[in-house]
Amino acid sequence: MTLDTPKTVFLDRDGVINQDSPDYIKSWEEFAFLPGSLEALRLLNERGLCTILVTNQSAVARRMLTIAELESLHQRMQDKIVDAGGRITDIFYCPHLPEEKCKCRKPRTGMIERAADKYGLELAQSVLVGDSAKDILCARQAAVGRTILVRTGNGLSAEIELAALKVFPDHVAADLLAAVRWIIDPQSQARPPSGRKRNP
């Protein structure tokens, strides 16, 4: 396989698969799939791609929900995804606060490294889709092959933040469905990402 047909797709959760909230997603009642995200996950599954969630969930450390409640929410999310024809291979989450300086909270690379070790992944043959600067910076530090920023969630402010750092994703998409179509369409890979050159 080449980078045009990645083996693994890493996804952020809030702002990519579901609507984000400044008050955090603390229960299934607050969880809402973004338009097109279930179809996007179905398309990835149909093409046999390994799809792995890597998500910061500091609401756990903030005592807004427990690990058990978070995992229950993820199970219900998985059930809906399977019902729609999709599949998430695994979920890695960081429950820590930013000030804890853990190795797993993005932009640190711990979650991606754990996934790579567990599944024997070739990170150079992977792509990450996220809506924040932390997502893109994490992927670059982990040597993930391609990065896609979606404009849902925090994507618009992330574009500005990344530009200030002179870090540019390989592609900018309106949402997860548009990102997945870019991943799986060989012709679209020939188009330059957002008119910018990929930084070394």
ZAMARGU-4260 file (C-alpha; in steps of 0.2 Angstrom, whole numbers, plus 5000, padded with zeros to 4 digits):
<rodrens>
0) 5000/5000/5000 | 5005/5018/4997 | 5000/5034/5007 | 4986/5035/4994 | 4978/5020/5002
5) 4981/5021/5021 | 4980/5005/5032 | 4974/5014/5047 | 4963/5030/5051 | 4965/5038/5068
10) 4950/5049/5073 | 4947/5062/5086 | 4930/5060/5094 | 4922/5077/5100 | 4920/5089/5085
15) 4924/5075/5072 | 4912/5061/5075 | 4900/5070/5087 | 4896/5088/5092 | 4908/5096/5104
20) 4903/5106/5119 | 4912/5118/5130 | 4904/5110/5145 | 4911/5093/5139 | 4901/5077/5134
25) 4896/5069/5150 | 4882/5057/5146 | 4874/5048/5131 | 4860/5061/5132 | 4873/5075/5127
30) 4880/5064/5113 | 4875/5069/5096 | 4883/5062/5080 | 4888/5076/5067 | 4879/5075/5050
35) 4888/5063/5039 | 4899/5055/5052 | 4890/5038/5053 | 4891/5037/5034 | 4909/5041/5034
40) 4912/5027/5047 | 4902/5015/5036 | 4913/5020/5021 | 4929/5016/5031 | 4922/5000/5036
45) 4917/4995/5018 | 4935/4997/5013 | 4942/4987/5027 | 4952/5001/5035 | 4957/4999/5053
50) 4948/5014/5062 | 4955/5019/5079 | 4948/5033/5091 | 4961/5043/5100 | 4952/5056/5112
55) 4956/5067/5126 | 4943/5065/5140 | 4948/5076/5154 | 4930/5076/5160 | 4935/5060/5170
60) 4948/5069/5180 | 4937/5084/5182 | 4924/5072/5191 | 4911/5075/5178 | 4909/5057/5174
65) 4917/5041/5179 | 4928/5029/5168 | 4913/5016/5169 | 4901/5030/5162 | 4913/5035/5148
70) 4915/5017/5143 | 4896/5014/5143 | 4894/5030/5132 | 4907/5023/5120 | 4898/5006/5120
75) 4882/5015/5115 | 4891/5025/5102 | 4899/5009/5095 | 4882/5001/5094 | 4875/5015/5084
80) 4890/5015/5072 | 4888/4996/5070 | 4870/4998/5066 | 4874/5010/5053 | 4887/4998/5045
85) 4903/5006/5052 | 4915/4999/5064 | 4928/5007/5076 | 4942/4994/5079 | 4947/5001/5096
90) 4946/5017/5107 | 4960/5025/5116 | 4956/5039/5128 | 4966/5050/5140 | 4957/5054/5156
95) 4969/5066/5163 | 4970/5085/5166 | 4982/5095/5155 | 4992/5100/5170 | 4996/5081/5174
100) 5008/5081/5160 | 5004/5063/5156 | 5011/5055/5140 | 4994/5051/5133 | 4985/5068/5132
105) 4986/5075/5114 | 4997/5083/5107 | 5008/5070/5116 | 5009/5054/5106 | 5005/5041/5120
110) 4988/5035/5113 | 4994/5033/5095 | 5010/5024/5101 | 4999/5012/5112 | 4988/5008/5097
115) 5003/5005/5086 | 5011/4993/5098 | 4994/4984/5101 | 4990/4981/5082 | 5008/4982/5074
120) 5003/4997/5064 | 5014/5006/5052 | 5011/5024/5056 | 5018/5030/5040 | 5004/5021/5031
125) 4991/5030/5042 | 4981/5045/5042 | 4973/5056/5057 | 4958/5066/5056 | 4955/5079/5069
130) 4947/5096/5073 | 4961/5104/5084 | 4979/5109/5083 | 4983/5096/5096 | 4977/5083/5084
135) 4988/5088/5070 | 5003/5091/5081 | 5001/5074/5089 | 5000/5065/5072 | 5015/5075/5066
140) 5026/5070/5082 | 5020/5052/5080 | 5026/5052/5062 | 5008/5048/5056 | 5009/5048/5037
145) 4995/5061/5033 | 4984/5073/5043 | 4967/5080/5039 | 4959/5095/5049 | 4940/5096/5048
150) 4931/5112/5050 | 4918/5105/5062 | 4921/5107/5081 | 4937/5118/5083 | 4943/5117/5066
155) 4941/5135/5061 | 4951/5141/5075 | 4964/5127/5074 | 4968/5133/5056 | 4973/5150/5063
160) 4983/5142/5077 | 4992/5130/5066 | 4996/5143/5053 | 5004/5154/5066 | 5015/5139/5070
165) 5018/5136/5052 | 5011/5119/5053 | 4999/5114/5039 | 4988/5098/5038 | 4989/5089/5022
170) 4971/5092/5019 | 4957/5103/5026 | 4939/5096/5024 | 4922/5102/5029 | 4918/5087/5040
175) 4922/5069/5043 | 4912/5063/5028 | 4922/5075/5016 | 4938/5069/5024 | 4934/5051/5021
180) 4930/5054/5003 | 4947/5062/5001 | 4955/5047/5009 | 4947/5034/4998 | 4946/5043/4982
185) 4963/5041/4972 | 4959/5055/4961 | 4957/5067/4975 | 4974/5063/4982 | 4981/5071/4967
190) 4974/5088/4972 | 4986/5099/4983 | 4979/5100/5001 | 4971/5117/5003 | 4983/5125/4991
195) 4997/5123/5003 | 5013/5113/5002 | 5016/5100/5016 | 5029/5106/5028 | 5043/5094/5030
</rodrens>
